[in-house]
Amino acid sequence: MPEIELPEKLHKVLTTEARLIVVIGGRSSGKSEGFGRIMLMKAQTECADILCGREYQNSIEDSVHKLFKNLIEELGVQGANVLDKKIDLIGGGGFRFKGFARNSAAVKSAQGFKYSWIEEAQDLSEKSLDDLLPTIRANNSKLFFTANPQASGDPFSQRFIVPFQKELDRDGFYEDDMHLIIVMNWRDNPWHGELEGQRLWDKENFSRAKYDHIWEGAFNDTVDDAIIKAEWFDSCIDAHIKLGFKPQGAKIVAHDPSDLGGDSKGLVYRHGSVILDVREKTTGDVNEGCDWATDYAIKVQADGFIWDGDGLGVSLKRQVAQALQGKRIEYQMFKGSESPDRPDALYQPDARELDKKSRTNRETFRNKRAQYYIKLRDRMYNTYLAIVKKQYINPDDLLSISSEVSCLQQFRSEVCRIPLKQNGNGYIQIMSKVDMRTKMKLASPNLSDSAMMVLDVPMVNAVIDHSEIFIPDIVRI
């Protein structure tokens, strides 16, 4: 085996028995340079044909062709025939370059390759992943992926990152019989030096979420005009533990229904100022989903149950009433298209970023959906002020999210990707699910909508115990 210089974190790639090898990280991590050297070595020593793929490749310039050309020159590789659209090595082996998005046959034709390397793998569609994984199946075949993760809800993230998030955060890698997944960033790259000035400038001038995505390989769970920043969401995780207050008050379960098809059904459970559970259901029709949600509300002895009554949810009222008959659970439909609650009350946001002039709810919000999304936004921003800025804020105005939530990253992705919609009359308006799907290619935010609705309290007769007041041990401003 010829000697090659590699970042230390990539040494495991040379010895692992795993078939699926994934390296994720941010800018200047050295992952592409390192993988290029490994692939070149394998092509030379094993006479291996290697498929170099990516989801989008409009021309050869979009591929890693140039990277290999430069490495061949830099390392003085002999016997390489570098052509415009392929590279062959004398004696056997070489590289072919394909895009998958507009050519599904490109994936299926890959079965003759022993190795594949997918660059920019964060862009892979679910279909490309489903087609690719079983296609590379020669003896001792391996599939290599390099990626700077995008949203936590993306197919690549859901397949290769989210299931192993705890181990990746703790150890910087995950390995089992099938997978080797490595987190690699600028500090792991021996060739990083020339970009250090750019990194320091970005750290000083970018938001933390943007810097972490670009340089630390964090999820990019935000969009333009998003109402909730990723750092606000992150500050909410276990905020009740950090600030010393307990879940107390109303227990509310909110459900966002869906029918058969691509959308999941959402559910959020809140006890006072703490979201204790977030769940999704991907199977069944709208009625099965309703049974799933009401059964959950009964199980946790909720005080209130809410479901989205716009669209197909309007048909669930009788089913909800029958399911909760005889239970001490108040229930109501949430119709986001309706006028705001308490229309003549003044809206005075604690965050005071959207509108510094006090106006009534009727004058501020386009509809009830916008009102409750801004209520969610204000609570998360308040929690950020309490956790990060050390300001004292009443726990009733905060929102904590338990770290035990099983789909926490997906929940974060949805909540931080809710955009404002420009309104010519000056109202605060949230982009509709239809526009999010058609204009921004975002999945339906069923978990996020459930979190927005769970801030409503459909209670008339229940008695809530507010006898204890918990004062966080933080600096008063």
N, C-alpha and C positions, 0 to 999 in steps of 0.2 A: 504494500500500500504506500503510495507516495505521501510524503509529509505535507500537511496543509495547516495553515494557521487559522484557528477558529476561536471565537469567544468561548470562554470556559463553560458557559451555560449550554452550549451546543454539543459538548462532549458526549452527553447521554444519547444524542441522536445516533452516534456511531456504534453504540453497544446495545441499544434497546431491542427487544424481541417484538415490541408492539408493531402492529400493522398500520395504525393511524397515528401520524406524528404531526403535531400542531405547535407552532410557535406564534404567540401573540404579543403585541407590544406597540409602542408608539414610535414617533419619529426618531431617527438616528439610533435605533436599537441594534443595527447590524444584522438583523435576521435575514434580509434578502441577500446581502453579501455572503453571509455564512452559508446559507442554503445553496447559493450558486456554487460555492467551492465544493460542498458535499456532493452536489449533483454531478459536477464535472469529474470528480474523483470516481464516482460510481460508473459513469459512462466510460471512463478510461479503463478501470480495473476489471469491470465485469462485462464490458462490451454491451452495456445495457442501452436499450432505447427508452427514452424518457419523454413522457408527455408533459409539456409545460402549458398549463391551461389557466384561464381566468374567465369570469362570467362575461365581461365585456372586452372585446378585442376587435376594434374597427380596422386596425392595420397592424403590421408587424411591429411598428413603433410602440404600440401599447403593451407589447409582451416583454419578457426578460431576455429577448434575443441580444439586445445591446449589452446587457450585463454579462452574458456569456462571452460575447466578442471581446469585451474589455478584459475579462479575466484570462482568456486564452492568451491575449497579448501580454498582460502583466506577469503571468506565471510561466510564460514561454512554453506553452503546451505544443508539442510537435504532432504533426499528422492530423491537424484539424482543418476540415474543409468548410469554411464559413460562407454559406450562400445567402442570398437575400432573404429567404423565407424558411431556411432550415440550416442545421449544422450537423455534419457527419464527421465521424472520427475514423481514420484509416485503421482497418482491422475490425471494425464493427462498433456499433453504438452511436448514439447521437441524440439530437433534440428536435422535437416537433412542437409547433406552437398553435394553439387552437383557442377560439372563443366559444362559449357555450350558449349564450343568451339567444342568439338568432339562428343557432344551428344545433338542434337537439341530436342530430346524427353524429356530431363531433364527440359527444360523450360516449355513445354506444360503440363508436369505432375505436375506442381507446383500449379495448380488451387485449390487444396484442402487446401492450406495454407492461414492463415489469414494475416501473416506477412512474408516479405522476407527481408533479409539483404544481400546486394551485397557489398563485400569487394573488394578493388582494382578495383573499378568500372570504372576507366579511361580506362581499357582494353576492355570494352564491345564493341562488334561489333554492327554494325547497325542492323543486323538481330536479335541478342540477345535482344537488346532494343525493337525492334518492336514486338518480340514474348512475352517478359516478361511483358510489361506494361499492356496489356489487360488480361493477364492470372491470375494475382492475383486480384480476383474480389469478394471475399466473403464480406458479410456485414461489413462495417467499416474496411475494409482491408487497409493496408498501406505498401508501399515499401520504404525501407531505403537503402541509398547508401553512402558509404564512399570512398573517392578518393583523390589521389595526382595527379592533372591534368597533362596530357602529352601535346601533341600539341593542339593548339587552333582549328585546323581543324578536330580533332577526333570526332567520333559520339557522345560520351558522352559530350565533351566540347560544341559541337554545340547544343545539346539538353538541357543541364542544366546550362551552364555557360555563353556562349557568348550572348544569348538573354537578360540576366539580368546583364551584366557586369557593367554598370554604377551604378546600385543600390548596387551591391556587393562591388565595389570599394569605394563608398561613405559611405555606412552604415554597411558593414560587413555581411549583410544578405539580403535576399529577401523573401517576403511572399505574396502569394495571396491565392485564394480559393483552388488551386490545389497543389501549391509548397511551401515548406519551404527549402531555401538554405542558408547554414551558412558557412562562411569562418572562419576557426579555425587554429591557428598556435601555435608555441612553447610558446609564451607569454600568451596564453589562457589556458595553461595546468598546473594544480597545481602539477603534478608529473614530470615536466620537469627537475628539478634541476640536476640530474646525468649526463645529456647530454650537459650541458651548456659549458663545456670545449671543447667538439667536435664542437659545433656550432661556438664558437669564433675562433677556429682554421680554420674552413672552411671559415668563413667570411674573414679572413686575407689572405688565400691562394688560394681560388677558384675565378674564374671569377664571376662578379656580376650576370650574367645570370644563371650560375650553382648554385650559392649560393641561389638565389631567388627561383629557382625551388625546390631545396632540402628542404630548411627551411621555405620559405614563400609561397609555393604552387603555384608559378607562372608557366605559361605555359612553357613547354620545347620545344620551337620553334627553335631547332638547331639540327644538326647532325654532325658526324665526318667529317672533311675536309670542313665544310661549309664556303663559301667565305664571308658571311656577318654575323656578330655577332648580337645577339639580342639587346645588348646595343647600337649598332650603329643605328639600326632601331628605337629604342625608342627615341634616341636623335633627330631624324628627325621629330617627331610628333610636328606640329605647330612651327617648327624652324623659319619660316619666321616671326611669331609673336614675338617670343622670341628675335630674332636678329634684328628685325626692318626693314626687306625688304619686298617689295610687289610682288605679282605675276605680272610679266611683260615680254614681249617678245613673242615668238612663242607659239601658242595654238596648241597642238598636241594630237590627239586621236590614240591610238594603240589598235589593236584587235587581240586576239588569237582565231582562229576559232576551232570548233569541230563539229562533226556530232552527230546523235542520238547515245545514249550509256551512259556510265558512266561519261565521261568528261564534265565539264562545259565550257562555252565560256567566255573568259575574255575580259575586257576593262579597260583601264587606260587613264585618261585625265590629261595632264600636261599643265600648263601655266607658261612658263619660268622655274624657279627653284622650282616650287610648284606643287605637285600632288594634284589636287583638288577633284578627284573622282576616285573610283575603283569600278567596278561592275562585276557581273557574271550573266550569263543566263544559266539556267539548262535545259531548254526545247527547242524543235525545232531542225530542221536539220541545216546543215551548211549554207544554203541559207537564212533561217530565221534569223540565227545569224548574217549574214552579213548585212541584212537589219536593224536589231536592232542597229548594230554598226555605220553604215553610217548615219542612222537617228539621232543618238546621236551627231555625228560629225557636222551635219548640224544644229542641235538645239543649240549647244554651239558656233556656228560660228568658227569652228576650222580653222586654217591655213593649217594644214597638217593631213593626215590620213595614217596610216601604218597598214598592216596586215601580218601575218605570211604566207609566200608563200611556205614554205617547206611542203610537204604532200598535204592534200586535199585543202589547201588554194590556191594552184596554179590555181585552176579552177575559182577563184572569180574575176579575173581581169576585165572581161567584166561587171560583175554585179556591181562592185565598180565604174567603169567608167560611167555606165548608171545612177547610184544613184547620183553621184556627178557632172553630166554634167550640165554646166551652173553655178556651184557654184565656189566661189573663194577658193577652197580647193585643194592644191596639194596632190597627193597620190602616193604611191609606195608600192610594195611588199618588205617585209623583208625576205631575204633568209639567215638564220643563218648558213647554210652549206657552204656558199661561203667564199672566201678568205677575210681577214680583209679589211676594208676601209683604204684608204691612206696607202698602204702597206709599202712604203719606209720612212714614217715619223717615228721619234723616239717616242717610248712609254716611258713616264716619269711619273710614278704614283706619285701623291702627298703623298699617304700612304706609299710608298716605303717599303712595307713588302714582297710582292711577289717576287720582283726582284730589287736589288739595282743597277745592271749594266744596263745602257741604251741600248736598242736594238730597232730595227725597229718593227713596228706592224707585219710585215711578219714573223720576227724571234721570236716574242713573243707569238702570238695567233694562236691556231689551226684553228680557223675559226671566222667568224663574230659574231656568238653567244657568243663565249668566250670573244671577244673584248668588246661587249656591256654589258655583265654581269660584267666585271671588271670595266667598266665605271660606272655602277650602284654602284658597291662596293666602288669605289674611292670617289664618291660623298657622299655616306652615311658615309664613314670614315671621310671625310673632315668635315661633319656636326657634327660628334661626337667630333672632335678636337675643333670646334668652340663653341659648347654648353658646353661640359664637361671640356675641357682643356683651354678654354678661348683664343684660338688662333684666330687671324684675318685671314679670308680666303675670297676671293672674292665671293660674292653671286652667281655669274655665275658658280662656281665650287661646290656649295652646292646642297642639295635636301631636301626640306621640304615636309611633308605629312600632309594634313589637318586632324585634329581630327574628322571632320564631315564625313569622309569616313565610310559608313555603315558597311562594312565587314572588318574593320581594323584588327581584330584579325586573321582572316583567311589569309588576305594579309601578315601579319607579319609571320605567320606560313610558308607560301610558300617561302617568300623571304629569310628567315633565314634557310631554308632547301635545299639550292642549293649547292651541293657538287662539289668540283674539281674532275676530273678524272686524275689519274696518266698517264703521257705520256712519253714514252720511249725516245722521241727525245727532251724533254725539253720544249715543248710548254705548254702554259696555255690552258687547255681544261676543259669544263664543262660537267658533266655527262649528258647523254641524258635522255629524258623523258622515253624511254623504259627501260633503265637500272635503273632509279629511281624507276619505278613501279615494275620491276621484281626482282631486287637485294636488294632494300631497302624498298620495300612495301610502297612507298610514292605516294600520288595522283599526277596526272598531274598538274604541276605548271602553270596553265593558267593565273592567275593573275600576278604572278611573271614574266612570259615571256612577258606579255603585258607591265609591268613596264620597263623591259630591252629594249624592242623595242621602247618605247615612248621617249627614249633619242636620237633616230635618228631624223633627221630633213629633211623631204622630200620637201624642199622648194627651188624654183628657183626665182620666181618673187615677192613673198610677201615682203613687207617692214616692218621691225621690228623696233619699237621705243626703242632705248637704250639711250634716251636723259637724263634720270634721273639715277643717280648712288646712291644707298643706301648703306651707310657705317654702319655696325652694331656697336652698342655701346659696344664694348668688348675690352679687352686688346690686344694691338698689340705686337707680339713677333718678 
